[in-house]
Amino acid sequence: MRIDDFLSSVGVIKRRTIAKELGQNGLIHVNDTKVKPAYQVKVNDIIKIKGTHPKTVEVLQLPISSVPKEKRDLYIKELD
């Protein structure tokens, strides 16, 4: 699953287009490496979003579709 799609599916970023822009501007890092929006997310990746609202999350599992708010803890763990 692409990182821009993952971030929007699990609710870290509200819209995929915003996640895509962040990746294109070099504000998304995975395991301390800058990544593009097409990066394929893997379980145990540490994602750092830089910018005005910085956030760090660990990928616990990959969703098939959008995740309801009450189930987000199954897919990501906030590390901030």
C-alpha positions as CSV (number, residue, x, y, z in Angstrom):
1,M,0.0,0.0,0.0
2,R,1.3,3.4,-1.0
3,I,2.3,5.7,2.0
4,D,-0.1,8.5,0.9
5,D,-3.0,6.0,0.8
6,F,-2.0,4.4,4.1
7,L,-1.8,7.8,5.9
8,S,-5.3,8.8,4.8
9,S,-6.8,5.3,5.3
10,V,-5.8,5.2,9.0
11,G,-6.6,8.8,9.6
12,V,-3.1,10.2,10.3
13,I,-3.8,12.7,7.5
14,K,-7.3,13.6,6.5
15,R,-6.9,13.5,2.7
16,R,-4.7,11.5,0.4
17,T,-3.9,14.6,-1.7
18,I,-2.5,16.3,1.3
19,A,-0.4,13.2,2.1
20,K,0.8,13.1,-1.5
21,E,1.9,16.8,-1.3
22,L,3.8,16.2,1.9
23,G,5.7,13.3,0.3
24,Q,6.4,15.4,-2.8
25,N,7.8,18.2,-0.6
26,G,10.1,15.8,1.4
27,L,8.2,16.0,4.7
28,I,7.5,12.3,5.1
29,H,10.4,10.1,6.4
30,V,10.2,6.3,6.9
31,N,12.9,4.8,9.2
32,D,14.8,8.1,9.0
33,T,14.8,8.1,5.1
34,K,12.9,10.6,3.0
35,V,10.3,8.9,0.9
36,K,8.0,9.7,-2.1
37,P,4.2,9.3,-2.0
38,A,4.5,5.9,-3.9
39,Y,6.6,4.3,-1.1
40,Q,5.2,0.9,-0.2
41,V,4.5,0.8,3.5
42,K,5.6,-2.3,5.5
43,V,4.6,-3.5,9.0
44,N,7.0,-2.1,11.6
45,D,7.9,1.0,9.5
46,I,8.3,4.1,11.6
47,I,6.7,7.1,9.8
48,K,7.7,10.6,10.7
49,I,5.7,13.5,9.3
50,K,7.4,16.8,9.5
51,G,6.0,20.3,9.1
52,T,3.5,22.4,11.1
53,H,1.9,19.3,12.7
54,P,4.7,16.8,13.2
55,K,3.7,13.3,14.1
56,T,5.5,9.9,14.4
57,V,3.7,6.6,14.1
58,E,4.6,2.9,13.9
59,V,2.8,0.7,11.4
60,L,1.2,-2.3,13.1
61,Q,-0.7,-3.8,10.2
62,L,-1.9,-2.7,6.7
63,P,-5.6,-2.0,6.2
64,I,-7.6,-3.2,3.2
65,S,-9.8,-0.1,3.1
66,S,-10.5,3.0,5.3
67,V,-10.3,2.3,9.0
68,P,-13.1,3.5,11.4
69,K,-11.8,5.8,14.1
70,E,-12.4,3.3,16.9
71,K,-10.2,0.7,15.2
72,R,-7.2,2.9,14.3
73,D,-5.2,1.5,17.2
74,L,-5.0,-1.8,15.5
75,Y,-3.1,-0.3,12.5
76,I,-0.9,2.4,14.0
77,K,0.8,3.2,17.3
78,E,1.5,6.9,17.9
79,L,5.1,7.5,19.2
80,D,5.0,11.2,19.9
